[in-house]
């Protein structure tokens, strides 16, 4: 994705989740400038950490003793618990010169477990603060340390590539020299050399699928960016398979079993079905209820919940059909379903008269 698309994705992740984005791109592509711009756009303070220049003590603080207990002083850069929401930018993560520095920051970039706070050694980060990482790709072009799978598995990898159109807009807004802008407009291949695509070797894992679940539940990405975002969590192959499966599921009408037995899991899909697909679901549901007239209490609730999300005309037609099945009619006429069913039954009675 280009830098503008990266900013869209970052805003979603940093404002709706506690996950850690890891922006990967070649030198000069605009990673740091883009992150700073996002902080301004979402009204967050910004703290940069250049990990290539830091030692363990710069991260975890200096030890001191009170009586028989060892403590660690809070680093000067650490945002206070009552500070405004802040983005901590862990830059040059894979340029950490000492292995123990990389091991120390490992804990910090890991998203906190549910109900816990993000931590670095003994220090706890207040929940309003977030962390973002930026690195150059480990493709042999830079003096960087390859990141192991355990570390990559804890971040949402966002790969950013050079985009001439995107750069031209930035150059225009920043009032770059006209000759420079015109030259690059005519020689886009000279904007940046050797910035070829790279592969971070991201693979699926149990933790990665949990992160995809969090992203899908809380973030709203432009459709054209979903593939790239999920590829940075579970890898391209798994992301392709997942999105293809999801699209196929959307086109497949929900079954009667889905409605009656799996309603909480399919409710959103049911509400978004196209009318022709919805009609197929209604037809199968009606056919099944003509044969299976006994429903337990959960199935009854699911049936009424499905009726309640239907467009008015479809809701009216389905209830009219179900009222012709005496055991199902008895279920729909229960007092507890009045809010969803009563007006429909009244309208049907009026039409009959």
Secondary structure, DSSP 4 states (H G I P E B T S, - for coil): --HHHHHHHHHHHHHH----EEEEE-TTSSHHHHHHHHHHHTT-EEEEEEGGG--HHHHH--EEEETTEEEEPPPTTSPPTTSPPEEEEEETGGG-SSHHHHHHHHHHHSPPPTT---EETTEE--TT-EEEEEE---SSSS--PPPPHHHHTTSEEEEE---HHHHHHHHHHTT--HHHHHHHHH-GGGSSSS-----------HHHHHHHHHHHHH----HHHHHHHHHHHH-HHHHHHHHHHHHHHHHSPPPHHHHHHSHHHHHHHHHH--HHHHHHHHHHHHHHHHH-----HHHHHHHHHHHHHS-HHHHHHHHHHHTTSHHHHHHHTSGGGHHHHHHHHHHHHHHH-
